[in-house]
Amino acid sequence: MAIKKFNIDFFKVLTPAVILSVILISLGLYAILMMFSGKGVGIDFSGGNAITVKFSRNLTIEEIRQIASKTGVNFDIAHLPEENKAIFKTKLVEVNGEKISDILDKVLDSSLSKDGYIMEGIVEIGPRVSSDLKKDATIAFILSAIGIILYLAWRFEKKFGIAAAIATYHDVIGIVGIMYIMGYEMDLLILTALLTIAGYSLTDTVVVFDRIRENLRKKVSSNLKEVLNISINETMKRTIITSLTTLFSAVALLIFGGEVLRSFAIAITLGVIIGTYSSIFIASPLLIALKLDPKKIKK
């Protein structure tokens, strides 16, 4: 069935949208503050160990936790029952001068024997490396914001660039807050998802902005708010089709991707939903808040 033409006044629900965005940004800023204080970050940004162990038989998560408790180390364990594997994560680099991997190896050997398991991968990240990763990630996000503003200022007009950058970071910060509340620690996998989300959100926003510029050139109305409403409605078909297609892929990854990719899939799923929402309710109304002058729209 074909999607009918839309004629929705999006500005009628602008107040609830703004309230929702304030909540999302507040959660995100709180999460970021906690992360800079060392809470809510994974071993990629705090330092530590991630040890992948493959077992010769299928162990339950309770059996694995019971074995791990003998080490005296507080491990965060990701269980992969379909592969007879488990990933042991801890923010400790060593205990009393002994490597975490050696401590775990001794306990596994005494509990299962050498034939009962194989250590497939050991990742050790020291404080210096984690600090550099945190700094590089921060610089990457700052540079991307500058790049967004400069590109859209050249392509459209500087206020388009500022609005798009705010909307994009609204999405990223909001998802950081939700992931933090859900108990997921920030790591390179989630960071990858956030950068992907930023690209998706920006693309969706640019499509709407392109239609706004086109309608301003045509002078379909002298009222900027009316032009924005018309433009959003005209691009709704494309927005719905693109968002649903991407959302189906993200949900499939969430269902079938396994424990290792779960945080990435959740972040992407949230990103599609929030990115679509911000393109409609945040990016375009920001043009009014920034007092966009239609006369300055480039030919």
N, C-alpha and C positions, 0 to 999 in steps of 0.2 A: 504493500500500500504506500502510495506517495505521501511524503510529508507536506502538509498544507502550509500555505503562507502564514507567517506569524505576524501578529499585531498586538504586541504586549507592551504595556507601559512599565518598563523596568525601574523607573524612578519612584514608583509608588511603594516599592519594597526596599528602597535605598537605606532607610533608617535601620531596619533589622539586619541588613547586610553589613552596614558599618559597625554595628554592635558586635556581630559575629567576628568581623575582621579584627576589632580591638581585642577581643578575647584570644583569638589565634595569635596575634602579635605579642600579647602580654605573656602567654604561655611560652612562646618561642624565645622571647628575650630572657625570661626567667631561666629556661633551660640552658641558654647560651652562657648566662652568668654562672650557673652551676658547673657547666663544663670547663669554663676557664678557671674555676676553683678546684678542678680535678675530679668532679663528680659527674657520672653519666657518660664517661668516655671509655672506649674500648682500649685494648692493648696497643693498637696502632698509634694512639695519641698519648697514652700514659706509660707505655713500656710494659713488658711482661712476656709471657710464653703462651704459645698455642701449639698443642701437641696432638697430632692425629694418630690414633691407634686402631689397627684392624685386628679383630678377634677371629680365632679359628672356628668359633661357634657363636650362635646368636645369644647375646646376654641381654637381660632386661635392664632398663635404666636404673632400677633399684639395686641390682647386683653390681652395676658399674659404680654407682655412688657409694656403695658399701666398701668396695675395694679402694676407691679414691680417698675415702675418709681415713684410711690407715696411713696416708702420707702426712697427715696433719696440715695439709695445704687446702685452702678453700678454693676449689675448682668450680668454674662455671662449665657445665658439661652439655654439649650438643650431641644428642643420640641420633645415629643414622642406622636404624635397625635393618633396612633393606640392603645395606652394604656391610652389615656386621662391623660398623665403625663407631667411634666416638671421638669428639674433639674436646680436649681438656684445655680450658683457658684460665689463666690467672695473671694478675697484675704484678706478681712477684717475679723477680729475675732469678734470685737464688735464695736459699735458706742456710744460714751459718756457713757460707762459702761453698755450698754444694748446689749444683745446677738442679733446677726443678725437674728437668727431663731425667736426670739420674735418679732422683728420689722416686719419681713415678715408676721408672723402669724396675727398681728394686722391689717395690710393692707388687707390681704386676707379675714379676718373676716368682715371688714367694706365693702369690695367690693362684696363678694360672700355669706357671712354668713357661719356659722359653718357647715351647711349641704352641702355646695358647694365644699368642699375640705377636704383632709386628708393629714397631713404631714407624709409620710411613712418612711422617713429616714433623719436623721440629722447627718452629719459628720463634726466634728470640729477638725482642726489640728492646734496646737499651734506652735509658732516659734521654740521651742526646739525640738519637734518631727520632724518637717520638716527639721531642720538642721541635725538631726541624720540620717534621710532617705537619704539626699544628700550625707553625708559622707559615709554611708554604700554602696550606689550605686557606688560611686567612687572606694571604696576598692574592691567591687565585680568585677568590670571591670579590675582593675589592676591585681588581683589574677587570673582571668580567662586568661589574656594574658600570665602570667608566667606559668600557667598550660598547655596552648597550646604549648608553646615553649618546656617545659620539656618533655611532652608526645611525641611530634613528634621528638625531639632530640633523645629520647630513641628508638622510633619506626623506624625512618629513619636515620636522621643525623641532627645536630643542625641547619644547614642552611635551611633545610626544615621547621623546627619549626619556625625560624625567618620569613621566607617568608610567611608561613601560618598565623602567628600572624599579620603581616603587612596587608595582604590581608583581613583578617577578620575585623580588625579595620578600614581599608579603607571603607568597606561596612557600618559599624556602624556609623562612623563619617559622611560619605556621606548622609546617610538617616536622621541623626539628622539635617544636613544643609537643606535638602529639606523640611522636616517637619516644620522647623522654618520659611522658606521662605513662605510656604503655610499657615502659621498663626496658626499652632497647637502648644500648649504649652506642654512642657515635663511633663509627669505625670507617675504614676506607670504602667498604661496601655501601654503607648508607650515604657517604659523601659522594660516591659515584652516582647513586640514585638522585641526590639533590641536584647535581650538575645536569643530569638528564632532564629532570623536572624543570629546571630553569630554562633549558632550551625549548622544551615543549610549550611551557607557559608563554614564553616570548613569541614563539611562532604563532600561537593562537591569537595573541594580542595584536601582532602585526597585521594579521588578516582583517581584524575588525578596524584597526586604524587606517588601513588602506582604503576600506570602504567609506570611512568617515571623511578622509581627504577627498575622495572622489565626489561624494555628495556635497561637500563644502564648495568644491569647484563648480558643480552644477547649480549651486544655490537652490537646493530643493526646499530650503526653509531659511528664514532669517534668524530663527531661534536655535541656538546651539544645542540645547537640551533635546529639542525635537529631532535635529539632525542625528544626534547620538542614538536616540531611540530607533529611528528609521534604519540606521546603519547596523545596529546590533540585530534587529529583526531580520534584515536582509541576509545576514551571515549566519543565522541560527541553524539553517539546514546543514551547512558545512560544519559548523561547530558540533552539532549533535552526532553526525556521521563519523567525524574524526575522533571525537571523544569516546563514543561507544566502541569503535574499532580498537582503539588503544586500550580502553578499559578491559575489553574481553581478553586481550593478550596478557595484560597485567594480572587479571584474576586467574587465568590459566597458569601463569607462572607461580602465583601464590598457592594454588591447589597442588600442582604437580612438581614444583621446583625443589621441594624438600626443605629440610631444616636449615641448611646452610644459606639458601637464597631467600629465606622467609622475610628477613628484615628488609632486604632490597625490594622484594615484591610488594610488601606492605607500603613502603615509601612511594613506590611508583604508582600504586593504586590510589593512594591518597593524593598524590601529585596531579593525576589526571582529573580527579574530582575538583580539587581546590583550584587548579590552574584554569579549568573551564569556568568556574565560578568567578574567579578574579578578572578574567578577560571581559566578563559581562558587567559585573557589579563594582569593580574596583578601578580598572584601568581607564575605562571611558569616563566615568564621573570625575576622575581626577583631572581631566582636561578642563572641566568647569571650575574646579577648585583652583587650578593653576591659571585660570582666566585666559584660556587660549583665544587668540585673536584670529578669526577666520581669514582676515585680509593678509595674514603673513604666510598662509599655506602656499608652498612652492608649486609652480606650474610644472 
